[in-house]
Amino acid sequence: MRVILPPLLRIAILVFVVCPILAWAAVRPARVILPEVGSDITCVDAAVCVDDVSKVDSARALYTEAVSFVAQHIGAIEERPKVVFCSTQACADHFGLGARSAVTVGQFGSVIGPRAWKPYYVRHELIHYEQYQRLGVIRVLRSPGWLIEGMAYGLSEDPRQTLSEPWQSYRQQFRTWYGAVPPDQLWARAADL
């Protein structure tokens, strides 16, 4: 006997069951939403997750410093972002980092790869997180690269004097723009671009 599901139920199953499973499998960075599922990740609290619990103190210190830094420079982070700290390439590969050092997935959180356990990398990703929080996903995706990446490179105090292109140009263009923006108007002016 063949069971025939009503059309609305079929659509609901597709939207609420099949699509999330496909996204989980195909879009690896989306795994930051529930990092412990299907991995050896341990979330020590709602904000900090690690693949090696012996490194939790280092991860927490980087996280705390970055949250404080971002709050001082662009405003308080209202919702604590989840950050997964990967100390191994296998962990980074699980989240689809590839050649990237780190990635922020919208308002869900960030993944820090093994090469990015440095304050300026974590700050960079939390600046991206704050961009998504303040401007919204659509506006971030539609904003010029020099604003989004330039802000992250320019405000994170990345110590590298020269970045590869286009990042170097983005940072310089952002710094020029930012120099003419009153600090209390950063987000309003960014939203206007």
Secondary structure, 3 states (H helix, E strand, C coil): CCCCCCHHHHHHHHHHHHHHHHHHHHCHHHHHHCCCCCCCCEECCCCEEECCHHHHHHHHHHHHHHHHHHHHHHCCCCCCCEEEECCCHHHHHHCCCCCCCEEEECCCEEEECHHHCCHHHHHHHHHHHHHHHHHCHHHHHHCCHHHHHHHHHHHCCCCCCCCCCCHHHHHHHHHHHHHCCCHHHHHHHHHHC
